[in-house]
């Protein structure tokens, strides 16, 4: 019997990353509890109609339609971009303001450059109160909060996976506070884009998840070793059994010189999407 506890999953992309989003959705829908209802949302950062159609064809194979959402882009005019971070990355800040349905209490945000290898319903059912969001600590160890003069002690999260308490976020006007922080500070303040701004506002209002739920490239490739023994143990557990693999940074499966051990998995899930074009896939990438 189907549960009436509908899960709400959201991501965002521009046209360049539409294929990668289809892979993320394919992996998520393949590995989730098939008895649960799911609603998918995509913040549209400029996806061409043909690619929207491909995204919908991909998820409808699993019986999951997509609702495309449009954000007021002008509020992010001051947002800083880089070689692998576009304006679309900032749009996650507006998520609770884009969903009119107040019955949606919980939203899971997943970056489009990720693979979801475990049942995401575990996150949907997790109690995160009294926090506004739950996330995984960023593995980069760059002390951004200290450098932004926000906090010497607080941890800094990676915004590629977030459980969002929609009600608490709206009630406390978090989106406006984050956008104001972007607009009221110079470009020099930001190194990690929207993530810096989200952390500046939520630094003491988020619940820490096990790093398995956002297995960042620094962790998978053993590029960083955390100071504490408990975190070292968690990193080992994450490498052994990641729940969500996040291809953050420049080491992505679609880059020809990638050394990422989950690159093959990306191409495996690509085969079950409407973007699959076997003739264009390298033989090296087929698992």
Secondary structure, 3 states (H helix, E strand, C coil): CCCCCCEEEEEEECHHHHHHHHHHHHHHHHHCCCCCCEEEEEEECCCCHHHHHHHHHHHHCCCCCEEEECCCHHHHCCCCCCCCCCHHHHHHHHHHHHCCCCCCCEEEEECCCEEECCCCHHHHCCCCCCCCEEEEECCCCCCHHHHCCCCCCCCCEEEEEEEEEHHHHHHCCHHHHHHHHHHCCCHHHCCCHHHHHHHHHHCCCEEECCHHHHEEHHHHCCCCCCCCHHHHHHHHHHHHCCCEEECCCCCCCCCCCCCCCCHHHHHHHHCCCCCCCHHHCCHHHCC
